[in-house]
Amino acid sequence: MLKTLLITATLLTCSVANAADAPLPTVADVDLARYAGAWYEIALLPNRFQRQCVADTQARYRPDGERVEVINRCRTASGEIEDVKGHAKVVDGSGNARLSVTFFWPFYGDYWVLDLDENYRQVLVGTPNRKHAWVLSREPQMDEAQLQRLLDKAASLGFDKSAFQRTPQTRPLAR
């Protein structure tokens, strides 16, 4: 019995490790014109560059020639609105599903579209090292079943589902 449990535990550990080590798949393609506009952050894997954000986090994307303008905004603990402006460029051959984003040139970060519903209403975005991920929605609130579907998708791709934190949308910022 103990031997069976050890074998099962080993197989489970290997399958989780394999998901985390496998190349991260993205959606086939993204229509950047449809993707443009406001997105509300519903959940994220916490990161140092958003540590000042306590609520009402929003991202806005706008095609800008060969690039995409990116504006991220959030509410801080003091109630002030902080924003940062950057731009993204499409990674060649990715069908617009992989972007390189900078807010502080010359430093770029990965922004990969991992799941996107056909109506461009909800999206799971992450980085290939699986350290950063976001669930975004066109509306400030998301149906719990849809959120869980995207978090389950993140877990199946090797992200730590239990580490995701929800982002309060208490006084959503104007679109």
C-alpha positions in Angstrom: 0.0 0.0 0.0 2.8 2.4 0.9 4.5 1.6 -2.3 1.4 2.4 -4.3 1.0 5.8 -2.5 4.6 6.7 -3.2 4.3 5.8 -6.9 1.0 7.8 -7.1 2.6 10.8 -5.3 5.6 10.7 -7.6 3.4 10.5 -10.7 1.4 13.5 -9.6 4.5 15.5 -8.8 5.9 14.7 -12.2 2.8 15.8 -14.0 2.6 19.1 -12.2 6.3 19.7 -12.8 5.9 18.8 -16.5 3.1 21.4 -16.8 5.3 24.0 -15.3 8.3 23.1 -17.5 6.4 22.6 -20.8 6.5 25.5 -23.3 3.6 27.8 -22.5 0.9 27.7 -25.2 -0.9 30.8 -26.3 -4.1 31.4 -28.2 -3.7 31.1 -32.0 -4.3 34.7 -32.8 -5.5 38.0 -31.3 -7.3 40.8 -33.2 -5.6 43.8 -31.6 -8.4 46.1 -32.8 -11.0 44.0 -30.9 -8.6 43.6 -27.9 -8.2 47.4 -27.6 -10.1 49.3 -24.9 -10.5 49.0 -21.2 -9.9 45.8 -19.2 -10.6 45.4 -15.4 -8.2 43.2 -13.4 -10.2 40.5 -11.6 -7.3 38.5 -10.2 -3.5 38.3 -10.4 -0.4 36.6 -9.2 1.0 39.3 -6.9 4.1 41.1 -8.1 6.4 43.8 -6.9 5.6 46.3 -9.7 1.9 46.4 -8.6 2.4 46.4 -4.9 1.0 49.9 -4.4 -2.3 48.9 -6.1 -5.0 47.9 -3.6 -8.1 48.2 -5.8 -9.7 49.2 -9.1 -6.9 48.1 -11.3 -7.5 48.7 -15.0 -5.5 48.3 -18.2 -6.3 50.2 -21.4 -4.9 49.2 -24.8 -4.9 51.2 -28.0 -3.3 50.4 -31.3 -0.6 52.9 -32.1 1.0 52.2 -35.5 3.3 49.3 -35.2 2.9 49.3 -31.4 0.1 49.1 -28.8 -0.2 51.9 -26.3 -0.7 50.6 -22.7 -2.0 52.5 -19.8 -2.3 50.8 -16.4 -4.2 52.5 -13.6 -5.1 51.6 -10.0 -6.2 52.9 -6.7 -3.6 53.1 -3.9 -4.2 52.7 -0.2 -4.5 56.5 0.2 -7.2 56.5 -2.4 -5.1 58.2 -5.1 -5.1 57.0 -8.7 -1.7 55.9 -10.0 -1.1 55.3 -13.7 1.8 54.3 -15.8 2.0 54.5 -19.6 4.0 52.2 -21.8 3.8 50.4 -25.1 3.9 46.9 -26.4 5.2 45.4 -29.6 4.0 42.1 -31.1 6.4 39.2 -31.1 6.9 38.1 -34.8 5.1 34.9 -35.8 2.8 34.9 -32.7 -0.5 35.8 -34.3 -0.5 38.9 -32.0 -0.8 36.5 -29.0 2.6 37.3 -27.6 3.6 40.9 -26.8 6.7 42.5 -25.4 5.7 45.4 -23.1 7.8 48.2 -21.6 6.9 50.8 -19.1 10.6 51.7 -18.5 12.6 51.5 -21.6 14.8 49.6 -22.4 13.3 46.9 -20.1 10.6 44.7 -21.7 8.4 42.0 -20.2 6.4 39.2 -21.7 2.6 39.5 -22.1 1.2 36.3 -23.5 -2.5 35.8 -24.2 -3.2 32.3 -22.8 -7.0 32.2 -23.0 -9.4 34.6 -24.7 -13.1 34.1 -25.1 -14.5 34.5 -28.6 -16.3 37.8 -27.7 -13.2 39.4 -26.3 -14.9 39.8 -22.9 -12.5 37.8 -20.6 -8.8 36.9 -20.9 -6.1 35.1 -19.1 -2.6 36.6 -19.6 0.7 35.4 -18.3 4.4 35.2 -18.6 6.3 32.1 -19.9 8.2 31.7 -16.6 4.7 31.4 -15.0 5.6 34.0 -12.3 3.1 36.6 -13.5 -0.5 36.2 -14.6 -3.7 38.2 -14.7 -7.4 37.5 -15.2 -9.0 40.5 -17.0 -12.6 41.3 -17.9 -14.4 44.0 -19.8 -16.6 44.5 -16.8 -15.5 45.3 -13.2 -17.1 42.0 -12.0 -16.8 38.5 -13.4 -19.1 35.5 -13.1 -17.6 33.2 -10.5 -17.8 30.2 -12.8 -15.9 32.0 -15.5 -13.3 33.1 -13.1 -12.8 29.6 -11.9 -12.6 28.3 -15.4 -9.7 30.7 -16.1 -8.0 29.9 -12.9 -8.3 26.2 -13.6 -6.8 26.9 -17.1 -3.9 28.8 -15.4 -3.4 25.8 -13.1 -3.4 23.4 -16.1 -0.7 25.5 -17.6 1.5 25.3 -14.5 0.6 28.5 -12.7 0.0 28.3 -8.9 -3.8 28.7 -8.7 -3.7 29.1 -5.0 -1.5 32.1 -5.2 -3.9 34.2 -7.3 -5.4 37.1 -5.4 -8.6 38.8 -6.3 -8.6 42.5 -7.2 -11.4 44.5 -5.6 -13.3 46.7 -8.0 -14.8 49.0 -5.4 -15.1 52.2 -7.4 -14.1 51.2 -10.9 -12.2 53.8 -12.9 -13.9 55.4 -15.9 -13.5 53.5 -19.1 
